[in-house]
């Protein structure tokens, strides 16, 4: 391995260490209490070293949210073998909700927190590729449903947005601790029961 190759490998290893430390701090302390300073302290480097790899904290959180989308996409790959588009759509909803409930902080970063989007809006490339790719998978499945006779009379784009909004709402209300208004005996099951109720509505469209 040449000197340039070794330096590039060391650069990538340090970048990975920064992200690993940032993720650990984020999951432990939350986004507001994760700083360049405490990330640097955790990896035992000066803060200046981090700025050689990331412009600011928002860029770090954008990189972390990219990892979250990659994990979610990997979980969705099991659906490639599901031929019935309506059943695939329902399975997408179940996987999405399971991921969110098992990873509430990461879901929060991916879909609720502003830091990753602030990085995009401050950069030259302001298109949200991660969210766009995820939404496109939903859009294509709904288009396939419509082509096979489901959801007659519905527009694929608006219906895709409705489906995403409904499923996102189910988990985000729970993650943000807004389910206290639900009857006590239903609070632990309301997300899953809400999803099942939504599926029944889809079956009738």
Secondary structure as GFF3:
##gff-version 3
##sequence-region A 1 205
A	DSSP	alpha_helix	3	29	.	.	.	ID=ss1
A	DSSP	alpha_helix	36	43	.	.	.	ID=ss2
A	DSSP	alpha_helix	47	50	.	.	.	ID=ss3
A	DSSP	alpha_helix	57	76	.	.	.	ID=ss4
A	DSSP	three_ten_helix	77	81	.	.	.	ID=ss5
A	DSSP	alpha_helix	85	102	.	.	.	ID=ss6
A	DSSP	alpha_helix	104	111	.	.	.	ID=ss7
A	DSSP	alpha_helix	115	121	.	.	.	ID=ss8
A	DSSP	alpha_helix	129	147	.	.	.	ID=ss9
A	DSSP	alpha_helix	156	175	.	.	.	ID=ss10
A	DSSP	three_ten_helix	179	181	.	.	.	ID=ss11
A	DSSP	three_ten_helix	184	186	.	.	.	ID=ss12
A	DSSP	alpha_helix	190	204	.	.	.	ID=ss13
###
